[in-house]
Amino acid sequence: MGSTLSIWEDLMEDTSFGLFAIHSPLEDYALAYELNRVCGLLLQRMPEDLSDRDASIFPVFQWQDEAHFRTWTLFVNVGSAETQAADSGLFGGEATRRRSFLIPEKREVDFFLKVEGGEPEAGVLPIVLAIPKVITAYRLEAAKLKSKHNLIF
């Protein structure tokens, strides 16, 4: 049992991917389109969205770059879940939306771009920053994130 736990911990600590934080008011599909256009990617929306234990939904766009043996994944950091309010009170029975974050310690980040399979190209960041509605983008150390396990699926 101990060896299984040790292997699992090793897998969870494996952060051999590049991670970029992106701040932008763009919608998820618009940012994916712009990344495809300026970076030459082919990101597509995954058939199933990522969901957490609170039933929050996080759209995910992914592309398998077979020519360079890389996987590009665009995550939305802010998710939402619809809950039903109790039947008592002023707003009884009304549906409410609750916001949650894929990486709670980085609430200010709108999107994460994850690049698996080798070091990401050095030129990715300047190209992302050149997208007109991207406010800022920067590289993150995934190993330092408390919620890095949310990026592994």
C-alpha positions as CSV (number, residue, x, y, z in Angstrom):
1,M,0.0,0.0,0.0
2,G,2.8,2.4,0.8
3,S,4.5,1.9,-2.5
4,T,1.3,2.7,-4.4
5,L,0.9,5.9,-2.4
6,S,4.5,6.8,-3.2
7,I,4.1,6.3,-6.9
8,W,0.9,8.4,-6.9
9,E,2.7,11.2,-5.0
10,D,5.5,11.0,-7.6
11,L,3.0,11.3,-10.4
12,M,1.3,14.3,-8.7
13,E,4.7,16.0,-8.3
14,D,5.5,15.5,-12.0
15,T,5.2,19.0,-13.3
16,S,7.1,18.6,-16.6
17,F,5.0,21.0,-18.5
18,G,5.1,24.7,-19.3
19,L,2.4,26.8,-17.8
20,F,1.4,30.3,-18.8
21,A,-1.1,32.6,-17.1
22,I,-3.2,34.8,-19.3
23,H,-5.2,37.9,-18.2
24,S,-7.8,38.8,-20.8
25,P,-11.4,39.9,-21.0
26,L,-12.0,37.7,-24.1
27,E,-14.4,34.9,-24.0
28,D,-12.8,31.4,-24.0
29,Y,-13.7,30.6,-27.6
30,A,-12.4,34.0,-28.8
31,L,-9.0,33.5,-27.0
32,A,-8.7,30.0,-28.4
33,Y,-9.4,31.4,-31.9
34,E,-6.8,34.1,-31.4
35,L,-4.2,31.6,-30.1
36,N,-4.9,29.4,-33.2
37,R,-4.5,32.4,-35.5
38,V,-1.3,34.0,-34.1
39,C,0.5,30.9,-32.7
40,G,-0.4,28.5,-35.5
41,L,-2.3,26.1,-33.1
42,L,-5.4,24.0,-33.8
43,L,-7.1,24.2,-30.4
44,Q,-10.5,22.7,-30.2
45,R,-13.1,22.6,-27.4
46,M,-13.0,19.2,-25.6
47,P,-16.2,17.2,-25.8
48,E,-16.4,17.1,-22.0
49,D,-15.7,20.1,-19.8
50,L,-13.6,19.8,-16.7
51,S,-15.6,19.8,-13.5
52,D,-14.6,19.9,-9.9
53,R,-16.1,18.3,-6.8
54,D,-18.4,21.3,-6.4
55,A,-19.9,20.6,-9.9
56,S,-18.4,23.8,-11.4
57,I,-17.7,23.6,-15.1
58,F,-14.4,24.7,-16.7
59,P,-14.2,24.8,-20.5
60,V,-11.1,23.2,-21.9
61,F,-9.5,23.6,-25.4
62,Q,-6.8,21.1,-26.5
63,W,-4.6,20.3,-29.5
64,Q,-2.2,17.3,-29.9
65,D,0.7,18.7,-31.9
66,E,2.0,15.4,-33.3
67,A,4.7,17.0,-35.4
68,H,6.5,18.3,-32.3
69,F,5.2,15.7,-29.8
70,R,3.4,18.4,-27.7
71,T,0.0,18.8,-26.2
72,W,-1.4,22.3,-25.9
73,T,-4.3,22.9,-23.4
74,L,-6.1,26.1,-22.7
75,F,-8.0,26.1,-19.4
76,V,-10.5,28.6,-18.2
77,N,-9.7,29.5,-14.5
78,V,-13.2,30.8,-13.6
79,G,-16.0,28.2,-13.6
80,S,-19.6,28.4,-12.5
81,A,-22.2,26.0,-11.1
82,E,-25.9,26.6,-10.9
83,T,-27.6,25.8,-7.6
84,Q,-31.2,25.9,-6.5
85,A,-32.0,28.3,-3.6
86,A,-34.1,27.2,-0.7
87,D,-37.9,27.7,-1.2
88,S,-38.1,30.1,1.7
89,G,-37.3,33.8,1.6
90,L,-37.4,36.6,-0.9
91,F,-35.6,34.6,-3.7
92,G,-36.9,31.2,-2.8
93,G,-36.7,28.6,-5.6
94,E,-34.6,30.8,-7.8
95,A,-31.5,29.4,-9.5
96,T,-28.2,31.0,-8.5
97,R,-24.8,30.8,-10.0
98,R,-21.7,30.3,-7.9
99,R,-18.2,31.1,-9.2
100,S,-15.2,28.9,-8.4
101,F,-11.6,28.8,-9.5
102,L,-9.6,25.9,-11.1
103,I,-6.5,27.3,-9.3
104,P,-7.9,29.2,-6.3
105,E,-4.5,30.8,-5.3
106,K,-4.4,32.5,-8.7
107,R,-7.9,34.1,-8.7
108,E,-6.7,37.0,-10.8
109,V,-5.8,34.8,-13.8
110,D,-8.4,34.3,-16.4
111,F,-6.8,31.5,-18.4
112,F,-4.0,29.0,-18.2
113,L,-2.1,27.7,-21.2
114,K,-0.4,24.4,-20.5
115,V,2.2,22.9,-22.9
116,E,3.2,19.3,-22.3
117,G,6.0,17.4,-24.0
118,G,9.2,19.3,-23.8
119,E,10.1,22.8,-23.2
120,P,7.7,25.3,-24.7
121,E,9.1,27.5,-27.4
122,A,10.7,30.6,-26.2
123,G,8.8,32.7,-28.7
124,V,5.3,31.7,-27.3
125,L,5.0,34.4,-24.7
126,P,5.8,37.4,-27.0
127,I,3.2,36.1,-29.5
128,V,0.5,35.7,-26.9
129,L,1.3,39.2,-25.6
130,A,0.8,40.5,-29.1
131,I,-2.9,39.4,-29.1
132,P,-4.9,42.7,-29.0
133,K,-7.1,41.9,-26.0
134,V,-4.6,40.1,-23.9
135,I,-3.8,42.4,-21.0
136,T,-0.7,40.4,-19.8
137,A,0.7,36.9,-19.9
138,Y,3.6,35.3,-18.0
139,R,5.1,32.0,-17.2
140,L,4.3,30.2,-14.0
141,E,6.2,27.6,-12.0
142,A,3.6,24.8,-11.8
143,A,5.6,23.1,-9.0
144,K,4.9,26.1,-6.7
145,L,1.1,25.9,-7.1
146,K,-0.9,24.4,-4.3
147,S,-3.6,23.3,-6.7
148,K,-1.4,21.9,-9.5
149,H,-3.3,18.6,-9.4
150,N,-6.3,20.4,-11.0
151,L,-4.2,20.8,-14.1
152,I,-3.4,17.1,-14.4
153,F,-6.2,15.0,-16.0
